Amino acid sequence: MGSRGAGGSLRFAQASTSVTTGMYSEGMSTPERLIESTRELLWERGYVGTSPKAILERADAGQGSMYHHFKGKPDLALAAIRRTAEEMRATAAAVLDGPGTPYERIEAYLRRERDVLRGCPVGRLTMDPDVIASAELRAPVDETLAWLRGRIAGIVEEGTAQGQFAPGLDGGEIAAAVVATVQGGYVLARASGSPAAFDAGVRGLLSLLAPRTS
């Protein structure tokens, strides 16, 4: 059952802990099914829990297909993490590059529909010791979060130049606060089992950023 959060957006609790192969598009190639199944398993179980056997079962792929298309589990995991990072960038860009004032675009990003109780697939990777221990696996995660901070910082600076935000506001610091609010909100929501904590964090940050009125 869903719960309605800040701004009226509908956020859904995780309804199932598994994804069946029926969810993959008909005609999807074996490499694509392997990547998609690995993405889901990394989100659900982490790197250690994502075994080659589980990947093959989820992808409905035959034995040996992983090593036919990829060098092994690390190579497949890298492809999956890159895909997840690309998807996160595209989703964020669609809102941040959309219409509206700088404040409205940041508000739209913070209030966009999210599966809050499931968490962020990129943010979850930062808590996986095996991913963080590997410079190669960690790189797409770090690059994506850095891109997000940079994009938001640019919007804040745009708003400051227009007089919408307080003079002297540091775009980089505000961007870090926005990303921290989202990622920390996921943690608080999952801990409490409710998106209320996420929504409260979003409302609090937006009230601090609200344009000054004369």
Buried (B, 14 or more C-beta within 10 A) or exposed (E): EEBEBBBEBEBBBEEEEEBEBEEBEEEBEBBBBBBBBBBBBBBBBBBEEBEBEBBBEBBBBEEEBBEEBBEEBBBBBBBBBBBBBEBBBEBBBEBBEEEEBBBBBBBBBBBBEBBBBBBBBBBBBBEBEBBBEBEEBBBBBBEBBEBBBEBBBBBBBBBBEEEBBEEEBEBBEBBBBBBEBBBBBBBBBBEEEBBBBBBBBBBEBBEEBEBEEE
